[in-house]
Amino acid sequence: MLSTLCQAVAVWLLFLALFKLFKWRRFHNIARNSGIPDFLSPIHLTDTWWLVFYPFFLPVLEKLPQSWTTPWLSVSQTWKLWKLGHQAFDDVKCNTFILATPKGNMVWSADPQVISQLFEQTSIAKMPADLTQVYNIYGPNIGSSEGESWKKHRRVVTAGFNPSINAITWKESIHQTTTLIDRWLEEGSPIRSMREWTCRLALHVITLAFFSRRLGWNDYTDDHIPPPPGRKLSFEESIHTVISRLGLLFLTPKILLYTLPFKSYREARLAYSEWKIYMVELRDQALARLDEIQAKPTRNLLESIVAAGSAGRAKSESQTLPKETIIPNIFFTIFAGHETTGNTTAFMLLLLAIYPDVQRRLQKQLDNQLRGRTRKQWTIEEDYPALIRGYMGAIMNESMRVYNVVAWQARRTATDMPIIDSKGNNFVIPRNTLCFLGISAMLRDPNRWPEVKLSEERKRELHHSPAMNFDTSRWLEEDGLTSRQEQDNFLPFGTGPRVCPGKALALIEMTAMLAALFKDHSLELVVDEQRLEACDGDAERAWNETRDESIRMLIDDIDTNTNIRLRKDLPVRVVQR
């Protein structure tokens, strides 16, 4: 009996193996006919076995000859894609390739023309639902929907991004940065976790823009924010926890989320429930005042979304969105807005601390533009365009190029999709192909973005950190003062119909923050006493060693989740100019 059972299992496993091999061959034939350089891969990025058991397979796979695993093994480790930069494409000497796997084909591209076409042709290249459902923890939204549903979500959400919101964002960014500087100076020590502060700053700004609700810095005590009466968590703590536990909230069935006793699950379910309560209250308050809101000349983002999705504002009933979609869209907009802006700002500030000559040049621009005017006299109409078109714009663009916080995006082709790459080559991406748009690889392609001239020994010494290639001059016109705002191979916010709707808001916020911080203050690296002593009191040598260590940290200590982030703290402090 046991022998018969074993034979049956063996036959079944053999059948599965042969079936997989048959599918693999079929997908490989499709890949070869596409005209794209093709490679075989045993791994598809949506394979459950790989997602669950990769820690066990990886040590074995990494011992195989490199010629067997190039390029599929490196790109199968999505958590390493940002650190890889353009390496996977250098290895195969092309900017677009297709991997044939037993589960289907995958296209990888770092070619700006290919990426632009995949962004722009939304009727063919669609968001893959199986990869975007992570954003659906409160329900469908602009980030996870497609087709006509997405158009309705986008129309409602983009209604909130209007000139009055831009002005609010400008003023609040200046206010929040000014009060944050006071907090840093009061503490008088190296800034702990720059990213946490800049993400909180971005959340403070978007909270005022969304809800006309101002958050302050005085309530923070050792990272604890007292909740209001009747709440277990503050507004900010609840949204921060939801975002940090996003993967857990998505992967865990609700019945397990509310029964498992582990601390991470308790924190996740509490934050999930608390933040939803905050949002329901704010949404219902806005709905109760709908007539008043629709008559207002200026509205906050929540009011605009509520009004745009209500029947009285839409062209027809088919264009309205039920009130249940308000909270999901608010969540996604806050998540995408404050997390990416805060992260980008943190890397920008750390780069400016590492490159004080760039910081001084920025301060010169600020002195010339803002002169002796007070912060209340700075205007979005006069100062924002001048600053972003000047040296500050070059700093922001180069920071977003070197440390683009979103390493890649994905699309899936609904039909065969003809493509022309940057070299004029024609090929066809087969239907139902999962396409990975290598944003960070494109922005760090040495053939398009020449590296700073350093010896190979010096590059190895700095661990080939992207920070060593931070070069603002690549963005400047011949006058050395005016920055180029757009380049064909620079797409940090995406392009096409699904371009980030908050792009203008993010640029305004970062511009105002940089102006408020560096007009009267500087950021500097902190040299610890032990290093100074080890350098025999040579302050310059100690600073250079601290700088080199900081540059290495900006590659060695980077983690990748939904965004890239720095694991450790760089020793930075704010000082009066």
C-alpha positions as CSV (number, residue, x, y, z in Angstrom):
1,M,0.0,0.0,0.0
2,L,2.8,2.4,1.0
3,S,4.7,1.5,-2.2
4,T,1.7,2.2,-4.3
5,L,1.2,5.6,-2.6
6,C,4.9,6.5,-3.1
7,Q,4.7,5.6,-6.8
8,A,1.6,7.7,-7.2
9,V,3.3,10.7,-5.6
10,A,6.4,10.2,-7.8
11,V,4.2,10.0,-10.9
12,W,2.4,13.2,-9.9
13,L,5.6,15.0,-9.2
14,L,7.0,13.9,-12.5
15,F,3.9,15.1,-14.3
16,L,4.2,18.5,-12.5
17,A,7.9,18.8,-13.5
18,L,7.2,17.9,-17.1
19,F,4.3,20.4,-17.2
20,K,6.5,23.1,-15.8
21,L,9.2,22.4,-18.4
22,F,6.6,22.4,-21.2
23,K,5.3,25.8,-20.1
24,W,8.9,27.1,-19.6
25,R,9.7,26.1,-23.2
26,R,6.6,27.7,-24.5
27,F,7.3,31.0,-22.7
28,H,10.9,30.9,-23.9
29,N,9.8,30.6,-27.5
30,I,7.5,33.6,-27.0
31,A,10.5,35.5,-25.5
32,R,12.8,34.7,-28.4
33,N,10.3,35.9,-30.9
34,S,10.0,39.3,-29.2
35,G,13.3,40.6,-30.5
36,I,14.4,41.4,-27.0
37,P,17.6,39.9,-25.6
38,D,16.3,36.8,-23.8
39,F,17.5,34.7,-20.9
40,L,16.1,31.7,-19.0
41,S,15.2,32.1,-15.3
42,P,13.7,29.5,-12.9
43,I,12.3,32.3,-10.8
44,H,9.3,34.5,-11.4
45,L,9.0,37.3,-8.9
46,T,5.5,36.3,-7.9
47,D,6.4,32.7,-7.2
48,T,5.2,31.9,-3.7
49,W,8.0,29.3,-3.2
50,W,10.6,32.0,-3.9
51,L,9.0,34.7,-1.7
52,V,8.8,32.3,1.2
53,F,11.9,30.1,1.0
54,Y,14.5,32.4,-0.7
55,P,16.6,32.5,2.5
56,F,17.2,28.8,2.1
57,F,17.7,28.7,-1.7
58,L,19.9,31.9,-2.0
59,P,23.1,30.6,-0.3
60,V,23.1,27.6,-2.7
61,L,22.3,29.7,-5.8
62,E,25.0,32.2,-5.1
63,K,27.6,29.4,-5.2
64,L,26.7,28.5,-8.8
65,P,28.9,29.8,-11.7
66,Q,28.0,33.4,-12.4
67,S,27.4,32.6,-16.1
68,W,24.5,30.3,-15.0
69,T,22.8,32.9,-12.9
70,T,23.3,36.2,-14.9
71,P,21.1,38.2,-14.9
72,W,18.2,36.5,-13.3
73,L,19.5,35.9,-9.8
74,S,20.4,39.5,-9.1
75,V,17.1,40.9,-10.3
76,S,15.2,38.3,-8.4
77,Q,16.4,39.9,-5.1
78,T,14.2,43.0,-5.3
79,W,15.4,44.2,-1.9
80,K,18.8,44.6,-3.5
81,L,17.8,46.4,-6.7
82,W,18.6,49.9,-5.5
83,K,22.1,48.9,-4.4
84,L,22.7,47.1,-7.7
85,G,22.1,50.3,-9.6
86,H,22.8,49.6,-13.3
87,Q,24.9,46.5,-12.6
88,A,22.4,43.9,-13.8
89,F,22.2,45.7,-17.2
90,D,25.9,46.2,-17.4
91,D,26.4,42.4,-16.9
92,V,24.3,41.6,-20.1
93,K,25.4,44.7,-22.0
94,C,21.9,45.9,-22.8
95,N,19.3,48.2,-21.2
96,T,16.3,45.9,-21.8
97,F,16.1,42.2,-21.5
98,I,13.4,39.5,-21.1
99,L,13.4,36.6,-18.7
100,A,11.5,33.4,-19.6
101,T,10.3,31.6,-16.6
102,P,8.0,28.6,-16.0
103,K,5.3,31.0,-14.8
104,G,5.5,33.6,-17.5
105,N,7.8,36.2,-19.0
106,M,9.3,39.3,-17.3
107,V,10.8,42.3,-19.1
108,W,13.4,44.4,-17.2
109,S,14.4,47.8,-18.6
110,A,16.6,50.7,-17.7
111,D,16.0,52.4,-21.0
112,P,14.3,55.8,-20.6
113,Q,12.5,55.5,-23.9
114,V,11.1,52.1,-23.1
115,I,10.2,53.2,-19.6
116,S,8.4,56.3,-20.9
117,Q,6.3,54.2,-23.4
118,L,5.4,51.8,-20.6
119,F,4.3,54.7,-18.5
120,E,2.4,56.5,-21.2
121,Q,0.5,53.8,-23.0
122,T,-1.8,53.0,-20.1
123,S,-4.4,51.3,-22.3
124,I,-1.8,48.5,-22.9
125,A,0.7,48.7,-20.1
126,K,-1.4,48.4,-16.9
127,M,-0.7,48.4,-13.2
128,P,-0.4,44.7,-12.1
129,A,-3.2,44.2,-9.7
130,D,-1.4,41.4,-7.8
131,L,1.4,43.8,-7.0
132,T,-0.6,46.9,-6.1
133,Q,-3.2,45.2,-3.7
134,V,-0.9,46.1,-0.8
135,Y,-2.3,49.6,-1.0
136,N,-5.8,48.3,-0.6
137,I,-5.9,47.8,3.1
138,Y,-8.6,50.4,3.4
139,G,-10.1,49.7,0.0
140,P,-9.6,50.5,-3.7
141,N,-7.9,53.8,-4.5
142,I,-6.0,55.8,-7.1
143,G,-2.8,53.7,-6.6
144,S,-4.4,50.3,-7.0
145,S,-7.2,50.7,-9.5
146,E,-7.2,50.5,-13.3
147,G,-9.2,51.5,-16.4
148,E,-12.4,53.6,-15.9
149,S,-12.3,53.1,-12.1
150,W,-8.8,54.6,-12.0
151,K,-9.9,57.6,-14.1
152,K,-12.7,58.3,-11.6
153,H,-10.3,58.0,-8.6
154,R,-7.8,60.3,-10.3
155,R,-10.3,62.9,-11.3
156,V,-11.5,63.2,-7.7
157,V,-8.0,63.1,-6.1
158,T,-6.4,65.6,-8.5
159,A,-9.3,68.1,-7.8
160,G,-7.5,68.6,-4.5
161,F,-4.2,69.7,-6.0
162,N,-5.0,73.3,-6.8
163,P,-3.2,76.7,-6.5
164,S,-4.6,77.4,-3.1
165,I,-3.2,74.2,-1.7
166,N,0.2,75.1,-3.2
167,A,0.2,78.3,-1.3
168,I,-0.8,76.6,1.9
169,T,2.0,74.0,1.4
170,W,4.6,76.7,0.8
171,K,3.7,78.6,4.0
172,E,3.3,75.5,6.2
173,S,6.6,74.0,5.0
174,I,8.4,77.2,6.0
175,H,6.6,77.3,9.4
176,Q,7.2,73.6,10.2
177,T,10.9,73.8,9.2
178,T,11.5,76.9,11.3
179,T,9.9,75.3,14.4
180,L,11.8,72.1,13.7
181,I,15.1,74.0,13.6
182,D,14.3,75.5,17.0
183,R,13.7,71.9,18.3
184,W,17.0,70.7,16.9
185,L,18.9,73.7,18.4
186,E,17.3,73.2,21.7
187,E,18.4,69.6,21.9
188,G,21.9,70.7,21.0
189,S,23.1,67.3,19.9
190,P,23.6,65.3,16.7
191,I,20.2,64.8,15.0
192,R,18.9,61.3,15.6
193,S,17.2,59.6,12.7
194,M,17.1,62.4,10.1
195,R,14.5,60.4,8.1
196,E,12.1,60.2,11.0
197,W,12.2,64.0,11.4
198,T,11.8,64.8,7.7
199,C,9.0,62.3,7.3
200,R,7.2,63.8,10.3
201,L,7.7,67.3,8.8
202,A,6.2,66.1,5.5
203,L,3.3,64.6,7.4
204,H,2.8,67.8,9.3
205,V,2.6,69.7,6.1
206,I,0.3,67.3,4.3
207,T,-2.0,67.1,7.4
208,L,-2.6,70.9,7.3
209,A,-3.1,70.7,3.5
210,F,-5.5,67.8,3.9
211,F,-7.4,68.6,7.0
212,S,-6.6,72.2,7.9
213,R,-5.1,70.7,11.1
214,R,-1.7,71.9,12.4
215,L,0.6,69.5,14.1
216,G,3.4,70.7,16.3
217,W,6.8,69.5,17.6
218,N,6.3,70.2,21.4
219,D,4.2,67.1,21.9
220,Y,7.2,64.7,21.2
221,T,8.8,63.2,24.2
222,D,11.2,60.4,23.4
223,D,9.2,59.6,20.3
224,H,5.9,59.3,22.3
225,I,3.1,61.5,21.1
226,P,0.2,61.7,23.7
227,P,-3.1,60.7,22.1
228,P,-6.2,63.0,22.5
229,P,-8.9,62.0,25.0
230,G,-10.8,58.9,24.0
231,R,-8.0,57.6,21.7
232,K,-5.2,55.1,22.3
233,L,-2.9,56.5,19.6
234,S,-2.3,60.0,18.3
235,F,-3.2,60.8,14.7
236,E,0.5,60.8,13.7
237,E,1.5,57.7,15.6
238,S,-1.4,55.8,14.1
239,I,-0.5,56.7,10.5
240,H,3.2,56.1,11.0
241,T,2.5,52.6,12.5
242,V,0.1,51.7,9.6
243,I,2.8,52.6,7.1
244,S,5.6,50.8,8.9
245,R,3.4,47.7,9.2
246,L,1.9,47.9,5.7
247,G,3.3,44.5,4.6
248,L,2.0,42.8,7.7
249,L,-1.5,44.4,7.3
250,F,-1.7,43.3,3.7
251,L,-0.4,39.7,4.1
252,T,-2.3,38.8,7.3
253,P,-5.9,37.7,7.0
254,K,-8.1,39.9,9.2
255,I,-9.2,36.9,11.4
256,L,-5.5,36.3,12.3
257,L,-4.6,40.0,12.6
258,Y,-7.2,40.4,15.3
259,T,-6.3,37.2,17.2
260,L,-2.5,36.7,17.1
261,P,-1.0,37.9,20.4
262,F,2.4,39.1,19.0
263,K,3.4,42.7,19.6
264,S,3.8,43.5,15.9
265,Y,0.2,42.3,15.3
266,R,-1.2,44.2,18.3
267,E,0.5,47.4,17.1
268,A,-0.7,46.9,13.5
269,R,-4.3,46.3,14.3
270,L,-4.5,49.1,16.9
271,A,-3.0,51.6,14.5
272,Y,-5.2,50.3,11.6
273,S,-8.4,50.8,13.7
274,E,-7.4,54.1,15.3
275,W,-6.4,55.8,12.1
276,K,-9.6,54.7,10.4
277,I,-11.6,56.2,13.3
278,Y,-9.8,59.5,12.7
279,M,-10.6,59.4,9.0
280,V,-14.2,58.5,9.4
281,E,-14.8,61.5,11.8
282,L,-13.0,63.9,9.4
283,R,-14.8,62.5,6.3
284,D,-18.2,62.7,8.0
285,Q,-17.6,66.2,9.2
286,A,-16.8,67.2,5.6
287,L,-19.9,65.4,4.2
288,A,-22.1,67.2,6.7
289,R,-20.8,70.5,5.4
290,L,-21.0,69.6,1.7
291,D,-23.1,72.6,0.7
292,E,-20.8,75.0,2.5
293,I,-17.7,73.3,1.1
294,Q,-19.0,73.5,-2.5
295,A,-19.5,77.2,-2.1
296,K,-16.0,77.9,-0.7
297,P,-13.5,79.6,-3.0
298,T,-10.6,77.6,-1.4
299,R,-10.7,74.1,0.2
300,N,-8.3,71.8,1.8
301,L,-7.5,68.5,0.1
302,L,-10.1,66.5,2.0
303,E,-12.8,69.0,1.2
304,S,-11.9,69.0,-2.4
305,I,-11.9,65.2,-2.6
306,V,-15.3,65.0,-0.9
307,A,-16.8,67.7,-3.1
308,A,-15.3,66.3,-6.3
309,G,-16.7,62.8,-5.6
310,S,-20.2,63.9,-4.7
311,A,-23.1,63.9,-7.1
312,G,-23.5,67.7,-7.2
313,R,-20.0,68.3,-8.5
314,A,-19.6,65.5,-11.0
315,K,-20.7,65.5,-14.6
316,S,-22.9,62.5,-14.1
317,E,-23.8,59.9,-11.5
318,S,-21.4,57.5,-13.2
319,Q,-18.5,59.8,-12.3
320,T,-19.2,60.0,-8.6
321,L,-17.4,57.9,-6.0
322,P,-19.1,56.4,-2.9
323,K,-18.0,57.9,0.4
324,E,-16.3,54.6,1.2
325,T,-13.6,55.4,-1.3
326,I,-12.6,58.7,0.4
327,I,-10.6,57.0,3.2
328,P,-8.7,54.7,0.9
329,N,-7.7,57.6,-1.4
330,I,-6.7,59.8,1.6
331,F,-4.6,56.9,2.9
332,F,-2.8,56.3,-0.3
333,T,-2.2,60.0,-0.9
334,I,-0.8,60.6,2.6
335,F,1.3,57.4,2.3
336,A,2.8,58.2,-1.1
337,G,3.1,61.9,-0.3
338,H,4.7,62.0,3.1
339,E,6.8,58.9,2.9
340,T,8.5,59.6,-0.4
341,T,8.9,63.4,0.2
342,G,10.2,62.8,3.7
343,N,12.7,60.2,2.5
344,T,13.9,62.3,-0.4
345,T,14.4,65.3,1.9
346,A,16.4,63.2,4.4
347,F,18.9,62.1,1.7
348,M,19.1,65.6,0.3
349,L,20.1,67.0,3.7
350,L,22.6,64.3,4.4
351,L,24.2,64.9,1.0
352,L,24.4,68.6,1.7
353,A,26.2,67.9,5.0
354,I,28.7,65.7,3.2
355,Y,29.3,68.4,0.5
356,P,29.6,71.7,2.4
357,D,30.8,73.5,-0.8
358,V,27.4,72.7,-2.4
359,Q,25.7,73.9,0.8
360,R,27.6,77.3,0.7
361,R,26.6,77.8,-2.9
362,L,23.0,77.2,-2.1
363,Q,23.2,79.7,0.7
364,K,24.6,82.3,-1.7
365,Q,21.6,81.8,-3.9
366,L,19.3,82.2,-0.9
367,D,21.0,85.4,0.2
368,N,20.7,86.9,-3.3
369,Q,17.0,85.9,-3.8
370,L,15.5,86.4,-0.3
371,R,17.8,89.2,0.8
372,G,16.8,90.6,4.2
373,R,13.1,89.7,4.0
374,T,11.5,87.8,6.8
375,R,10.1,84.3,6.2
376,K,6.6,85.7,6.2
377,Q,7.5,87.9,3.3
378,W,8.7,85.0,1.1
379,T,6.1,84.2,-1.5
380,I,5.4,81.2,-3.7
381,E,4.7,83.5,-6.7
382,E,8.0,85.3,-6.6
383,D,10.5,83.1,-4.7
384,Y,9.5,79.5,-5.6
385,P,10.1,79.8,-9.4
386,A,13.4,81.7,-8.9
387,L,14.7,79.2,-6.4
388,I,13.8,76.0,-8.2
389,R,15.1,77.3,-11.5
390,G,18.4,78.2,-9.9
391,Y,21.0,76.3,-8.0
392,M,18.5,74.8,-5.6
393,G,16.8,73.1,-8.5
394,A,20.1,71.4,-9.5
395,I,20.5,70.1,-5.9
396,M,17.0,68.7,-5.8
397,N,17.3,67.0,-9.2
398,E,20.7,65.5,-8.5
399,S,19.5,64.3,-5.0
400,M,16.5,62.6,-6.6
401,R,18.7,61.1,-9.3
402,V,21.3,59.6,-7.0
403,Y,18.8,58.6,-4.2
404,N,15.6,58.1,-6.0
405,V,13.6,56.5,-3.2
406,V,11.4,54.2,-5.5
407,A,13.8,51.7,-7.1
408,W,11.4,50.3,-9.6
409,Q,7.8,50.2,-10.8
410,A,5.8,47.5,-12.6
411,R,3.4,47.2,-15.5
412,R,1.7,44.3,-17.2
413,T,0.9,44.3,-20.9
414,A,-2.7,43.6,-21.9
415,T,-1.8,43.0,-25.5
416,D,1.4,42.7,-27.6
417,M,3.1,46.1,-27.3
418,P,5.4,47.4,-30.1
419,I,8.4,49.4,-28.5
420,I,11.2,51.5,-29.9
421,D,14.2,51.8,-27.6
422,S,16.7,54.6,-27.3
423,K,18.9,53.2,-30.0
424,G,16.1,53.0,-32.5
425,N,15.7,49.2,-32.2
426,N,12.1,47.8,-32.7
427,F,10.7,44.9,-30.7
428,V,7.5,43.7,-29.3
429,I,6.7,43.0,-25.6
430,P,4.4,40.0,-25.6
431,R,1.0,40.2,-24.0
432,N,0.6,39.3,-20.3
433,T,4.3,40.1,-19.7
434,L,5.2,41.6,-16.3
435,C,7.4,44.6,-17.0
436,F,9.8,46.0,-14.4
437,L,10.8,49.6,-14.9
438,G,14.2,50.1,-13.3
439,I,14.0,53.7,-12.2
440,S,17.1,53.7,-10.1
441,A,19.1,51.7,-12.7
442,M,18.1,54.2,-15.4
443,L,19.1,57.2,-13.2
444,R,22.5,55.6,-12.4
445,D,23.4,54.4,-15.9
446,P,27.0,55.6,-16.3
447,N,26.6,55.9,-20.0
448,R,23.9,58.6,-19.5
449,W,25.0,60.0,-16.3
450,P,28.8,60.2,-16.3
451,E,30.4,59.3,-13.0
452,V,32.7,61.7,-11.0
453,K,36.3,61.0,-12.0
454,L,37.9,59.0,-9.2
455,S,40.5,56.3,-9.3
456,E,39.4,52.7,-9.0
457,E,41.1,52.5,-5.7
458,R,39.2,55.5,-4.4
459,K,35.9,54.0,-5.7
460,R,36.6,50.8,-3.8
461,E,37.6,52.7,-0.7
462,L,34.1,54.4,-0.8
463,H,32.4,51.1,-1.6
464,H,31.1,52.4,-4.9
465,S,28.5,54.5,-3.0
466,P,26.2,56.6,-5.2
467,A,27.0,59.5,-2.9
468,M,30.4,59.8,-4.5
469,N,28.8,60.6,-7.8
470,F,26.7,63.5,-6.5
471,D,27.4,66.3,-9.0
472,T,25.1,69.3,-9.2
473,S,27.0,70.7,-12.2
474,R,25.3,68.2,-14.6
475,W,22.1,70.2,-14.1
476,L,23.4,73.7,-14.7
477,E,23.3,75.7,-17.9
478,E,26.4,77.4,-19.2
479,D,25.9,80.4,-16.9
480,G,26.3,78.1,-13.9
481,L,23.2,79.7,-12.2
482,T,20.2,78.3,-14.1
483,S,19.2,74.7,-13.7
484,R,17.6,72.4,-16.3
485,Q,14.3,71.1,-14.9
486,E,13.6,68.4,-17.4
487,Q,15.7,65.7,-19.2
488,D,14.4,62.8,-21.2
489,N,16.1,60.3,-19.0
490,F,15.0,61.8,-15.7
491,L,11.6,60.5,-14.5
492,P,11.6,60.6,-10.7
493,F,7.8,61.3,-10.6
494,G,7.0,59.0,-13.5
495,T,5.4,60.3,-16.7
496,G,2.2,59.9,-18.8
497,P,-1.3,59.8,-17.4
498,R,-0.2,58.2,-14.2
499,V,2.4,60.7,-13.3
500,C,2.4,61.5,-9.6
501,P,-0.5,63.9,-9.0
502,G,1.4,65.4,-6.0
503,K,4.6,66.3,-8.0
504,A,4.1,70.0,-7.7
505,L,3.3,69.8,-4.0
506,A,6.4,67.8,-3.3
507,L,8.7,70.2,-5.2
508,I,7.1,73.2,-3.4
509,E,7.5,71.6,0.0
510,M,11.1,70.6,-0.5
511,T,12.0,74.1,-1.9
512,A,10.4,75.9,1.0
513,M,12.1,73.5,3.5
514,L,15.5,74.0,2.0
515,A,15.1,77.8,2.0
516,A,13.9,77.9,5.6
517,L,16.7,75.7,6.8
518,F,19.7,77.0,5.0
519,K,18.9,80.8,4.9
520,D,20.2,81.2,8.4
521,H,21.6,77.8,9.4
522,S,24.0,75.1,8.1
523,L,24.2,71.3,8.5
524,E,27.5,69.9,9.4
525,L,29.0,66.5,10.0
526,V,29.9,65.8,13.6
527,V,33.4,64.4,14.3
528,D,33.4,62.4,17.4
529,E,36.2,62.7,20.0
530,Q,37.5,59.2,19.5
531,R,38.1,59.8,15.8
532,L,39.8,63.1,16.5
533,E,42.0,61.5,19.1
534,A,42.8,58.7,16.7
535,C,43.9,61.3,14.1
536,D,46.2,62.9,16.7
537,G,44.1,66.0,16.9
538,D,44.2,66.7,13.2
539,A,40.7,68.2,12.7
540,E,40.8,68.2,8.9
541,R,41.9,64.6,8.6
542,A,39.2,63.5,11.2
543,W,36.5,65.4,9.2
544,N,37.6,63.7,5.9
545,E,37.5,60.3,7.6
546,T,34.0,61.1,9.0
547,R,32.9,62.2,5.5
548,D,34.3,59.0,3.9
549,E,32.5,56.9,6.5
550,S,29.3,58.8,5.8
551,I,29.6,58.2,2.1
552,R,30.1,54.4,2.7
553,M,27.0,54.4,5.0
554,L,25.0,55.8,2.2
555,I,25.4,52.5,0.4
556,D,26.1,49.9,3.1
557,D,23.3,50.8,5.4
558,I,20.5,51.3,2.9
559,D,17.4,49.1,3.3
560,T,14.7,48.7,0.6
561,N,11.1,48.2,1.4
562,T,8.4,50.2,-0.4
563,N,11.1,52.9,-0.4
564,I,14.8,53.0,0.2
565,R,15.8,54.2,3.7
566,L,19.0,54.6,5.8
567,R,19.2,52.2,8.6
568,K,21.7,54.1,10.8
569,D,22.2,57.7,11.7
570,L,24.8,59.9,10.0
571,P,26.4,62.3,12.6
572,V,24.8,65.6,11.6
573,R,23.9,68.7,13.5
574,V,22.3,72.1,12.7
575,V,24.3,75.3,13.5
576,Q,23.7,79.0,13.1
577,R,25.5,80.5,10.1
